[in-house]
Amino acid sequence: MELHDVWFVLIAVLWIGYFFLEGFDFGVGVLTKLLARDRTEKRVLINTIGPVWDGNEVWLLSAAGATFASFPEWYATLLSGFYLPMLIILVCLIVRGVAFEYRAKRPEEHWQRNWETAIFWASLIPAFLWGVGFGNIVRGVKIDRNLEYVGNLWDLLNPYALLGGLVTLTLFTFHGAVFTALKTVGDIRTRARTLALRVGLVAAVLALIFLLWTQVDSGDGKSLVALIVAVASLVVALAANQAGREGWSFALSGVTIVAAVAMLFLALFPNVMPSSLNEDWSLTVTNASSSPYTLKIMTWGAGIAMPIVLLYQGWTYWVFRKRIGTHHIAADTAAGTAH
């Protein structure tokens, strides 16, 4: 296996890690409107992801940095072609981080309500747009002979990509609902399981259609295996959720995301960004990659840094592993005078 193939796999792993981790905290952000009944319950939801949401975003930074260094042509074409969607996602991530930190800085109800609304929309919009973006990457976009994107925004809003956006939105919301049930106690835990079932059924139908569409268009034997794993895991996750086995349900919803994203990368390879105008104009792991020397240096760096990052993040989740409930939220915290 050539180094550019290795780095295609590593970038896929980084995106899989990002969607697995950021997926559930996007979902929890959406649930602040769909599940929480009052300000205290919203505080409970935010506290479930409070210690980890910023660490989850490190995976996005790593994926973007790795793409820039290992496949500069891919990075340049992707960012220039998807400039507006990427800008919207970036703004949402900034607003979301500020909202988490600023919501409890003042006790006024309108202040807190506005930041809570920001958390909801800044979670929902990226959850949808990531699916639209990856749908377009797999489907192919208008790339000319100079390896430049020549389409427009409306070209990105095609049925396949929009369906991909609905899949990521519903799947992340299901993932977040299961995570909420895993991390909470009391009535909110029960309601999270009920909502997880409803959202999960919708996600299962949408995901099955989207993945079958992908398989028919550009799949092979390996992507078919990933499709079967994704669908089977989601079905079993729904069953585990109904049985009150939140740990198994969360793990299996995570397997669903891992398998689904892996399928997209398997369907994409050896392309990194297919051209819908001419197959010969597609960006591939060969014509979009950096020099072998650059990839070699990056491989040594990744081999040293990745284990450290994984150990640290795993330790963080272990430290904050306990469940929380409304009885853990002090009156002054619920009122907004503290985190």
Buried (B, 14 or more C-beta within 10 A) or exposed (E): EEBBBBBBBBBBBBBBBBBBBBBBBBBBBBBBBBBBEEBBBBBBBBBBBBEBBEBBBBBBEBBBEBBBBBBBBBBBBBBEBBEEBBEEBEEBBEBBBBBBEBBBEEEEEEBBEEBBEBBBBBBBBBBBBBBBBBBBBBBBBBBEEEBBBBBEEEBBEBEBBBBBBBBBBBBBBBBBBBBBBBBBBBEBBEBBBBBBBEBBBBBBEBBBEBBBBBBEEBBEEEBBBBBBBBBBBBBBBBBBBBEEBBEBBBBBBBBBBBBBBBBBBBBBBEBBBBBBBEEEBBBBBEBBBBEEEBBEEBBEEBEEEBEEBEEEBEEEEEEBEEBBBBEBBEEEBBBBEEE
